[in-house]
Amino acid sequence: MSHSVLVIEDEPTLSRLLSYNLSQEGYETTVIDHGAEGLQAALQRRFDLIILDLMLPGMNGFDILTKLRQNGVTTPVIILTARNAEEEVVQGLRRGADDYITKPFGVAELLARVSAVLRRSKLEDELPADQEGKAISAGDLVIYPERYEVVLNGETVALRPKEFEVLVYLVQRPGMVVTRDDLMDIVWGFDYIGGQRTVDVHVSSLRKKLELGSDSVSIESIRGVGYKLVLPKRAPRA
């Protein structure tokens, strides 16, 4: 069964390039050149992947991405961004994008990123049966791997899939320094093409979501190395 890909891109030459090369690789491709119409298509039909330009008529890519995540659409999204536009990349990742491609790009890079994102998405859907029912606890934090659910101080914390996986990896190593390279390899995979900035953005977002109180767990940055999970110190019992 072929994967279905929605391309939301208004530049005719680029949209034809994307459609042609994806179709040649066996993907079922739908192309829409208007932001609002692309959003409606993504809300009405289940796609395996969305390739999303940021500058679109009708509605920009950032707003589309935000509305998709607000409506519970978890379809992986690759954003298309201009070269040297780091702020666009950061904002896109914070709003829920899974990866990005900078324009102009080569066909080989495009297909490699599409394949990698789809492969990671499939792995996330195939949670091992022996993990079901097991909860991971760390201080006031409780993680339910089978539901991708996190509870902190009795409150549910909404995390994106990659934020969740980063948290699980850190929680399993409390007080230990985890390098960016380790997180990149474990969470994104050895074949991930993106840079370490992706890790930093996800950790920054995760850190903010964990700030529910002064006694909550925290993630400490180790300059030039990586991160470590810090649990609150408990006062000794009298």
C-alpha positions in Angstrom: 0.0 0.0 0.0 1.5 3.3 -1.1 1.8 6.3 1.3 -0.4 9.3 0.7 1.4 12.7 0.7 -0.3 16.1 0.7 1.8 18.9 -0.8 0.6 22.5 0.0 2.7 24.7 -2.3 1.7 27.6 -4.5 4.8 27.9 -6.7 3.9 25.9 -9.9 7.3 24.8 -10.9 8.2 23.5 -7.4 4.8 21.8 -6.9 5.2 20.0 -10.2 8.7 18.9 -9.2 7.5 17.6 -5.9 4.5 15.9 -7.4 6.5 14.2 -10.2 9.3 12.9 -8.0 7.1 11.7 -5.2 4.8 9.9 -7.7 7.9 8.3 -9.3 8.8 6.9 -6.0 5.3 5.3 -5.6 3.7 7.9 -3.3 0.1 8.9 -3.8 0.4 12.7 -4.1 -2.2 15.4 -3.7 -1.1 19.0 -4.5 -3.0 22.1 -3.3 -1.8 25.7 -4.0 -3.9 27.6 -1.5 -3.4 27.7 2.3 -7.0 27.6 3.5 -7.9 24.9 1.0 -4.8 22.9 2.0 -5.8 23.1 5.7 -9.3 21.8 4.9 -7.9 18.9 2.9 -5.6 17.9 5.8 -8.5 18.1 8.3 -11.0 16.1 6.1 -8.7 13.3 5.0 -6.0 11.2 6.6 -2.6 11.6 4.9 0.6 9.8 5.8 2.7 13.0 5.3 2.2 16.7 4.6 4.8 18.8 2.8 4.0 22.4 3.7 5.3 25.7 2.3 5.3 28.5 4.7 4.4 31.4 2.4 1.0 30.7 0.9 -2.0 32.6 -0.3 -5.1 32.5 1.9 -3.3 31.2 5.1 0.4 30.9 5.9 2.1 27.6 6.7 2.6 28.6 10.4 -1.1 29.1 10.9 -1.9 25.9 9.1 0.5 23.9 11.2 -1.0 25.5 14.4 -4.5 24.7 13.5 -3.7 21.1 12.5 -2.1 20.4 15.9 -4.9 22.2 17.7 -7.4 19.9 16.0 -5.5 16.8 17.0 -4.0 16.1 13.5 -0.8 14.2 14.2 0.2 13.6 10.6 4.0 14.2 10.2 4.8 17.6 8.6 7.9 18.7 6.6 8.1 22.4 6.2 9.7 24.1 3.2 11.7 27.2 4.2 14.1 29.6 2.6 17.9 29.2 2.9 19.4 30.9 6.0 15.9 31.4 7.6 16.8 29.8 10.9 13.9 31.6 12.7 11.4 30.1 10.3 12.8 26.6 11.1 12.7 27.2 14.8 9.1 28.6 14.7 8.0 25.7 12.5 9.4 23.1 14.8 7.9 24.8 17.9 4.5 24.7 16.2 4.7 21.0 15.6 6.7 20.4 12.4 8.6 17.1 12.2 11.3 18.2 9.8 12.3 20.9 7.3 13.9 21.3 3.9 15.6 24.5 2.9 15.0 25.8 -0.7 16.6 25.2 -3.1 17.0 21.5 -2.4 18.0 18.4 -4.4 15.6 15.6 -5.3 17.7 13.1 -3.4 17.5 15.1 -0.2 13.8 15.5 -0.5 13.2 11.8 -1.0 15.6 10.9 1.8 13.8 13.2 4.3 10.3 12.0 3.2 11.4 8.4 3.7 13.0 9.1 7.1 10.0 10.9 8.5 7.6 8.2 7.3 9.8 5.5 8.8 10.0 7.2 12.1 6.2 7.7 12.1 5.7 4.0 11.5 8.0 3.1 14.4 6.1 5.4 16.7 2.9 3.6 15.8 4.4 0.2 16.5 4.9 0.4 20.3 6.2 -2.9 21.6 3.5 -4.9 23.4 5.7 -5.5 26.4 5.7 -1.8 27.2 1.9 -1.6 27.6 0.7 -0.9 31.1 4.1 0.1 32.4 4.5 3.5 33.9 7.8 5.4 34.4 8.0 7.5 37.5 10.5 10.2 38.4 9.7 12.6 41.3 6.3 14.0 40.6 6.4 12.9 37.0 4.6 9.9 35.7 5.0 8.7 32.1 2.7 6.2 30.4 4.6 5.0 27.3 1.7 3.1 25.7 -0.5 6.2 25.7 2.2 8.8 25.1 0.9 10.5 28.2 2.7 12.5 30.8 1.4 13.6 34.2 3.2 16.1 36.4 2.0 17.1 39.8 -1.4 15.5 38.9 -1.7 17.5 35.7 -1.5 16.1 32.2 1.2 17.7 30.1 0.6 17.7 26.3 3.8 16.8 24.5 4.5 16.3 20.8 5.9 12.8 20.0 9.5 13.8 19.7 9.3 15.8 23.0 7.9 12.7 24.6 10.7 10.5 23.4 13.3 13.0 24.5 11.7 13.1 28.0 11.6 9.4 28.3 15.3 9.1 27.3 16.3 11.7 29.9 14.1 10.3 32.7 15.7 6.9 32.3 19.0 8.6 33.0 18.4 11.1 35.9 21.4 13.2 36.7 23.4 11.9 33.8 24.5 14.2 31.0 23.1 13.2 27.7 24.8 14.6 24.6 23.0 16.2 21.7 24.4 13.5 19.4 22.9 10.8 21.7 19.5 12.4 21.6 19.7 12.9 17.8 20.7 9.2 17.2 18.2 7.7 19.7 15.1 9.9 19.1 15.6 11.0 15.4 17.6 8.1 14.1 21.1 7.6 12.8 20.0 8.6 9.3 18.4 11.9 10.3 19.7 14.7 8.0 18.8 17.7 10.2 21.2 19.4 12.6 21.4 19.6 16.4 19.3 22.8 16.4 16.3 20.5 16.1 17.3 18.9 19.4 17.7 22.2 21.1 14.3 23.5 19.9 12.5 20.4 21.2 14.3 20.4 24.5 13.5 24.1 25.0 9.8 23.5 24.3 9.8 20.5 26.6 11.5 22.4 29.4 8.8 25.1 29.2 6.0 22.5 29.4 7.5 21.0 32.5 7.6 24.3 34.4 4.4 23.6 36.3 5.8 24.5 39.7 9.0 25.1 41.6 9.2 21.4 42.8 8.8 19.9 39.3 11.6 18.2 37.4 13.8 20.3 35.3 16.2 19.9 32.3 19.6 21.5 32.8 21.7 22.6 29.8 25.3 21.6 29.9 27.1 24.1 27.8 28.7 22.7 24.7 27.7 19.1 25.6 24.0 18.4 26.0 21.4 18.1 28.8 20.5 16.3 32.0 17.3 15.7 33.9 17.4 17.1 37.4 14.9 15.8 40.1 13.9 18.1 43.0 15.7 17.5 46.2 13.4 16.3 49.0 13.8 17.6 52.5 14.9 14.9 54.9 12.2 13.5 57.1 12.3 14.6 60.7 
